[in-house]
Amino acid sequence: MAWFGPLVDTGVLIDYFGGIENRECQILDRFLEEGPPPATAPIIVQEYLQGLVRPEEFALARSDLENFHQLSPPDYPLHLQAAEFHSQMRRRGVTIPSVDTLIVSMARATNCSLLTRDARQIDLAHFLRVPLV
């Protein structure tokens, strides 16, 4: 496993920094307090930050994300692999959005677990045997 914590999906970030109480937020809180640092990825950062309107919210959120291990942007081969995973799921009758497929593929490629509450990501994580937190 990786020396950092789970890859945290956008929905969990939105809930956590929005003050929502749920299982995933409790887990994220534990990683932020006790370590290892949870991970984030460029696409997750973009999804999260672009949902913020006020400049002060954006600046605060950007600062909060400094507490996360920052995965490198996915390279071309990882995008190809994500496309293959997407096709495999479609053949099984399940359509998963491209961004969700990329996020789960990044967790798999970096050997880290995934912290999400997104049902489609969970389905793909089970299929790819990506550990869930």
Buried (B, 14 or more C-beta within 10 A) or exposed (E): EBEBBBBBBBBBBBBBBEEEEEEBBEBBEEBBEEEBBBBBBBBBBEBBBEEBEEEEEBEEBEEBBEEBBBBEEBEEEBBEBBBEBBEBBEEEEEEBEEBBBBBBBBBBBBEBBBBBBBEBBBBBBEBBEBEBB
